[in-house]
């Protein structure tokens, strides 16, 4: 819930693993409830933090990108989904296509 996330943010650093996990779970939950704007608002910063701290090929980073693709697909935003699709693929899969 957003209350859990607020507690994490007040008691832990924004970059804390538990805070970041709460953000991702809330993004997934928002997506499941078809609250696409809320899901997007949470998923993209989670992706950016994961990218900065773990790198593009880390599972958490790719999971966040996949969730963002799913959000945009379900929301009917095909262009946005396509823009995120490459971020959700392993680096090996991208280079194999070239």
MODELLER restraints for C-alpha pairs under 7 A, 6 or more apart:
rsr = mdl.restraints
at = mdl.atoms
rsr.add(forms.Gaussian(group=physical.xy_distance, feature=features.Distance(at['CA:1:A'], at['CA:26:A']), mean=6.40, stdev=0.5))
rsr.add(forms.Gaussian(group=physical.xy_distance, feature=features.Distance(at['CA:5:A'], at['CA:19:A']), mean=6.75, stdev=0.5))
rsr.add(forms.Gaussian(group=physical.xy_distance, feature=features.Distance(at['CA:5:A'], at['CA:22:A']), mean=5.92, stdev=0.5))
rsr.add(forms.Gaussian(group=physical.xy_distance, feature=features.Distance(at['CA:5:A'], at['CA:23:A']), mean=6.65, stdev=0.5))
rsr.add(forms.Gaussian(group=physical.xy_distance, feature=features.Distance(at['CA:8:A'], at['CA:19:A']), mean=5.31, stdev=0.5))
rsr.add(forms.Gaussian(group=physical.xy_distance, feature=features.Distance(at['CA:9:A'], at['CA:19:A']), mean=6.47, stdev=0.5))
rsr.add(forms.Gaussian(group=physical.xy_distance, feature=features.Distance(at['CA:12:A'], at['CA:19:A']), mean=6.88, stdev=0.5))
rsr.add(forms.Gaussian(group=physical.xy_distance, feature=features.Distance(at['CA:20:A'], at['CA:46:A']), mean=6.81, stdev=0.5))
rsr.add(forms.Gaussian(group=physical.xy_distance, feature=features.Distance(at['CA:23:A'], at['CA:42:A']), mean=6.26, stdev=0.5))
rsr.add(forms.Gaussian(group=physical.xy_distance, feature=features.Distance(at['CA:23:A'], at['CA:46:A']), mean=6.91, stdev=0.5))
rsr.add(forms.Gaussian(group=physical.xy_distance, feature=features.Distance(at['CA:24:A'], at['CA:43:A']), mean=6.46, stdev=0.5))
rsr.add(forms.Gaussian(group=physical.xy_distance, feature=features.Distance(at['CA:24:A'], at['CA:46:A']), mean=6.67, stdev=0.5))
rsr.add(forms.Gaussian(group=physical.xy_distance, feature=features.Distance(at['CA:27:A'], at['CA:39:A']), mean=4.39, stdev=0.5))
rsr.add(forms.Gaussian(group=physical.xy_distance, feature=features.Distance(at['CA:27:A'], at['CA:42:A']), mean=5.36, stdev=0.5))
rsr.add(forms.Gaussian(group=physical.xy_distance, feature=features.Distance(at['CA:27:A'], at['CA:43:A']), mean=5.63, stdev=0.5))
rsr.add(forms.Gaussian(group=physical.xy_distance, feature=features.Distance(at['CA:28:A'], at['CA:39:A']), mean=6.77, stdev=0.5))
rsr.add(forms.Gaussian(group=physical.xy_distance, feature=features.Distance(at['CA:30:A'], at['CA:36:A']), mean=6.67, stdev=0.5))
rsr.add(forms.Gaussian(group=physical.xy_distance, feature=features.Distance(at['CA:30:A'], at['CA:38:A']), mean=6.18, stdev=0.5))
rsr.add(forms.Gaussian(group=physical.xy_distance, feature=features.Distance(at['CA:30:A'], at['CA:39:A']), mean=5.01, stdev=0.5))
rsr.add(forms.Gaussian(group=physical.xy_distance, feature=features.Distance(at['CA:31:A'], at['CA:39:A']), mean=5.32, stdev=0.5))
rsr.add(forms.Gaussian(group=physical.xy_distance, feature=features.Distance(at['CA:31:A'], at['CA:71:A']), mean=6.32, stdev=0.5))
rsr.add(forms.Gaussian(group=physical.xy_distance, feature=features.Distance(at['CA:36:A'], at['CA:71:A']), mean=6.10, stdev=0.5))
rsr.add(forms.Gaussian(group=physical.xy_distance, feature=features.Distance(at['CA:36:A'], at['CA:75:A']), mean=6.52, stdev=0.5))
rsr.add(forms.Gaussian(group=physical.xy_distance, feature=features.Distance(at['CA:40:A'], at['CA:68:A']), mean=6.61, stdev=0.5))
rsr.add(forms.Gaussian(group=physical.xy_distance, feature=features.Distance(at['CA:40:A'], at['CA:71:A']), mean=6.92, stdev=0.5))
rsr.add(forms.Gaussian(group=physical.xy_distance, feature=features.Distance(at['CA:43:A'], at['CA:64:A']), mean=6.09, stdev=0.5))
rsr.add(forms.Gaussian(group=physical.xy_distance, feature=features.Distance(at['CA:43:A'], at['CA:68:A']), mean=6.27, stdev=0.5))
rsr.add(forms.Gaussian(group=physical.xy_distance, feature=features.Distance(at['CA:46:A'], at['CA:64:A']), mean=6.84, stdev=0.5))
rsr.add(forms.Gaussian(group=physical.xy_distance, feature=features.Distance(at['CA:47:A'], at['CA:61:A']), mean=5.49, stdev=0.5))
rsr.add(forms.Gaussian(group=physical.xy_distance, feature=features.Distance(at['CA:47:A'], at['CA:64:A']), mean=5.18, stdev=0.5))
rsr.add(forms.Gaussian(group=physical.xy_distance, feature=features.Distance(at['CA:47:A'], at['CA:65:A']), mean=6.40, stdev=0.5))
rsr.add(forms.Gaussian(group=physical.xy_distance, feature=features.Distance(at['CA:50:A'], at['CA:60:A']), mean=6.62, stdev=0.5))
rsr.add(forms.Gaussian(group=physical.xy_distance, feature=features.Distance(at['CA:50:A'], at['CA:61:A']), mean=5.21, stdev=0.5))
rsr.add(forms.Gaussian(group=physical.xy_distance, feature=features.Distance(at['CA:51:A'], at['CA:61:A']), mean=5.68, stdev=0.5))
rsr.add(forms.Gaussian(group=physical.xy_distance, feature=features.Distance(at['CA:56:A'], at['CA:62:A']), mean=6.93, stdev=0.5))
rsr.add(forms.Gaussian(group=physical.xy_distance, feature=features.Distance(at['CA:57:A'], at['CA:90:A']), mean=5.76, stdev=0.5))
rsr.add(forms.Gaussian(group=physical.xy_distance, feature=features.Distance(at['CA:57:A'], at['CA:91:A']), mean=6.14, stdev=0.5))
rsr.add(forms.Gaussian(group=physical.xy_distance, feature=features.Distance(at['CA:62:A'], at['CA:87:A']), mean=6.63, stdev=0.5))
rsr.add(forms.Gaussian(group=physical.xy_distance, feature=features.Distance(at['CA:62:A'], at['CA:88:A']), mean=4.57, stdev=0.5))
rsr.add(forms.Gaussian(group=physical.xy_distance, feature=features.Distance(at['CA:62:A'], at['CA:89:A']), mean=6.74, stdev=0.5))
rsr.add(forms.Gaussian(group=physical.xy_distance, feature=features.Distance(at['CA:63:A'], at['CA:88:A']), mean=6.84, stdev=0.5))
rsr.add(forms.Gaussian(group=physical.xy_distance, feature=features.Distance(at['CA:65:A'], at['CA:84:A']), mean=6.31, stdev=0.5))
rsr.add(forms.Gaussian(group=physical.xy_distance, feature=features.Distance(at['CA:65:A'], at['CA:87:A']), mean=5.82, stdev=0.5))
rsr.add(forms.Gaussian(group=physical.xy_distance, feature=features.Distance(at['CA:65:A'], at['CA:88:A']), mean=4.78, stdev=0.5))
rsr.add(forms.Gaussian(group=physical.xy_distance, feature=features.Distance(at['CA:66:A'], at['CA:88:A']), mean=5.05, stdev=0.5))
rsr.add(forms.Gaussian(group=physical.xy_distance, feature=features.Distance(at['CA:68:A'], at['CA:84:A']), mean=6.99, stdev=0.5))
rsr.add(forms.Gaussian(group=physical.xy_distance, feature=features.Distance(at['CA:69:A'], at['CA:81:A']), mean=4.55, stdev=0.5))
rsr.add(forms.Gaussian(group=physical.xy_distance, feature=features.Distance(at['CA:69:A'], at['CA:84:A']), mean=5.77, stdev=0.5))
rsr.add(forms.Gaussian(group=physical.xy_distance, feature=features.Distance(at['CA:69:A'], at['CA:85:A']), mean=6.10, stdev=0.5))
rsr.add(forms.Gaussian(group=physical.xy_distance, feature=features.Distance(at['CA:72:A'], at['CA:78:A']), mean=6.47, stdev=0.5))
rsr.add(forms.Gaussian(group=physical.xy_distance, feature=features.Distance(at['CA:72:A'], at['CA:80:A']), mean=6.19, stdev=0.5))
rsr.add(forms.Gaussian(group=physical.xy_distance, feature=features.Distance(at['CA:72:A'], at['CA:81:A']), mean=5.04, stdev=0.5))
rsr.add(forms.Gaussian(group=physical.xy_distance, feature=features.Distance(at['CA:73:A'], at['CA:81:A']), mean=5.80, stdev=0.5))
